[in-house]
Amino acid sequence: MARVSMHTAAKRADAAVIFAALGDETRLRIVTRLCEEGPLSIMRLTSGAKVSRQAITKHLHALEEAGLARGSRAGRESVWELRASRLANVQRYLDQISRDWDAALGRLRAFVERDER
């Protein structure tokens, strides 16, 4: 049983890092663009943004630290891509939370209905 708890705690800690990274509006916008448009250079990510190239770079590095993005060099340009597998991991965690809530609500409903009889 303790092994399951450690695994759950590790998943929760991993998800917290991702949620913290996505908690910033600029980073969330960057992730959305990478998701919709595929790999993009910093120049393309900066285009139309209300923040500087340096700020975009800082946000990209925060996303990289959370494992959500990966940068590579293409000549003189840095190209960034989304690591969708990290989002899939969080989705599985959220699905588990949803199942746990559904089960808890089912138990509460059964308890309330039993007391009403």
Residue, then its C-alpha position, 0 to 999 in steps of 0.5 A: m500500500a505504501r508503494v501506491s502512496m509513493h507513486t501517487a505522491a510522485k505523480r502529484a508532485d510531477a503534476a504540480v510542476i506542470f500546473a505551476a508552469l501553466g499558471d502563467e498566462t504568457r506560458l499558457r499562450i506559448v503552449t497553446r501556440l506550440c500545440e496549434e502550430g507545431p515547432l516555432s522559432i523564438m522569432r515567430l513566438t515573439s511576433g505578435a506577442k506583447v512581451s520582449r524576445q528576452a521575456i519569451t525566452k525566459h518563459l520557454h526556459a521555464l516550460e523546458e524546466a517543467g518538461l513541457a517544451r524542448g528547444s533545439r538549434a536550427g542554424r542561428e535560430s532556436v526552435w521550440e516544440l511542445r512535449a505533448s507526452r507531459l500534457a498526457n501525463v497530467q491528463r491521466y492524473l486529472d482523469q484519476i482525480s475525476r474518477d476519485w471524485d465520482a466515486a466519493l460522490g457515489r458513496l455520499r449519495a448512497f449514504v444520504e439515500r440510505d439515511e432518508r429511508 
